[in-house]
Amino acid sequence: MPEQSLSSATAVDDGDIAAGTQPLVLDIPPVEGEVSVEKSATKKLGIVGWLAMFWMGLVIFCAVFAPILPIPAPDKHFILNTNEGPSPSHPMGTDGTGQDMLSRVIWGARASLVVSVAAVLFGLIFGGVLGLIAGYYRGKLDTVLVNIFNVFLAIPQLVLALALVAVFASDPAVSVGKREFWLIISIGLVSIPIIGRITRASTLTWAQREFVLAARSMGAKNGRIMRRDVLPNVLPAMFSIALLGIPS
Amino acid sequence: MRVVLQRVIQLVLVLLLVTLFTSFLIDAVPGDVTYTLAPVATPQQREDLRHELHLDRSPFERYGEWVGGLAHGDLGCYYGTSGYSTASSCPDKVADRVKDALPISLMLMFYAQLLALVIAIPMGVLTAYRAGSMFDKSVNTTAFALLAIPNFVLALVLAYYVGTQLGWVDPTGYIDFGQDPVGHFQQLALPVISLAVGQIAVYMRLLRSDMIATLQEDFVTMARAKGLSPARILWRHALRPSSLTLLTVAGLNVGALIGGAVVIENIFVIHGMGFLIADAIARRQYVALQSYVAILALGYVLVNFFVDILYAILDPRIRHARAIA
């Protein structure tokens, strides 16, 4: 189930996320209309959906294969044609110092994609685990974790990023890759409390459900209940906010 | 009573931790305020100034000084060339700036959240009820289109077309409500719309996906079997347990917006908290920055505390749960 909602959440329509939240698979025929509508909604992406998929594919393709695409280097200066409009040799024109805009956009997308996907993953893993633990165990542990979330929420992102990059990557000799790494860490640190709070909120209700009680009465350990019973139901909420975070 | 006391202790701890962290983080950033106060100074003069501003002391000592002031209700003082002034003779008090900026940020936050929620909640409920229909699809597509517009782009477009080209409102500045209520809303309309549009889409999507899950629950089937009208099921039975994620995210946004929206405030030249914080970071105004961060933390803790109470009100299953030891 979670894999299913994962793949569809990346697509435009998350119709079967709802289907994925059905925790107990009972053999009751679905209410007329509802579920069949859900299914048809996931099958058909629609024109807009396909356009969006195509565009995402194009952006990812360009970003991944930027080094071997037939475009000039992003930092190459065409000093004879600065500030030019679009032309066959420079499809997006050139900037004030004669750098090819298309190439700069593609290389920029490459950096953004790596940083955003990695940072959101980082936030999802740590925020998700901490939120799950806080919402499941409640009590003192919850109080401590929630207050730690509050601490990290309140530190201005600008200060955190500035300080981390200044401390670990201020040396000009430091490679771009390393600077990117610390950028990922600082953005990830910011997203941990956000995803953590959301995961905690849905865990609070899901952990009180009958099937959790049933699992516990069958002797399942807390870790197993969290992983097998609570997590699949909490995932949609986590993904719906985390995937929205990637573009920004 | 005990709960309140516990919360207050937690609040103080969070405040101290956040500000301590911030003071060390900002200390790690190279450069200090003497470069902006006295750009052309001999190293000796710079040293003297640093001594006067207490910048030559350790971060611990400076932090202690700031906490001491805060305990007396003193938010501190902006560094100036006249030296580090005590509260009585401070030419540029942090508290004065906060008094002007905080209400502006709070208002901006309140209007933006109100607008976003008023539009997003009915939309989310209706799209969940009619999931898969033409209505659902068109609203969703619109939501994704709105999501794809960064708020600063929308702000610039609005400022240019509505503000400059059409001339309906002045794209910059802020008017106090007491001064001119109509002008107040006119001035804030564009920034509020710019902030709210993206959030409408997020809120609507969150509510929709939670609501679709809730509508498949047994108690909804039960309500339907009793013959309740769809409107009553949607609004009275299904909305409350579906709104937890929405509430969490709205709480986070409220917290974030208390600290201001740096970019939007800069575009519309509104001097809210975001403007002050960005300015304090850029000019290395450590004392001021710590006070702003403390206010921000206070906001987060209070809002999240409030959200926690609301969880229990909205969903009885949370209210009756006990900790797993």
Interface residues (C-beta under 8 A of the other chain):
Chain A: V12 D13 D14 G15 I17 A18 T21 Q22 V31 E34 V37 E38 S40 A41 G46 V48 A52 Y136 Y137 R138 G139 K140 D142 T143 V146 N147 F149 N150 V151 L153 A154 I155 P156 L158 V159 L160 L162 A163 A166 V167 S170 I194 R197 I198 A201 S202 L204 T205 A207 Q208 R209 N222 P236 A237 S240 I241 L244 P247 S248
Chain B: Q10 L13 V14 L17 V18 F21 T22 L25 I26 A28 V29 P30 A131 G132 S133 D136 K137 N140 T141 F144 L147 A148 P150 V202 R205 L206 S209 D210 I212 A213 L215 Q216 T221 P241 L244 T245 L247 T248 V249 G251 L252 G255 A256 G259 V262 I277 A278 I281 L289 V293 L296 A297 G299 Y300 V301 N304 D308 Y311 D315 R317 I318 H320 A321 R322 A323 I324 A325
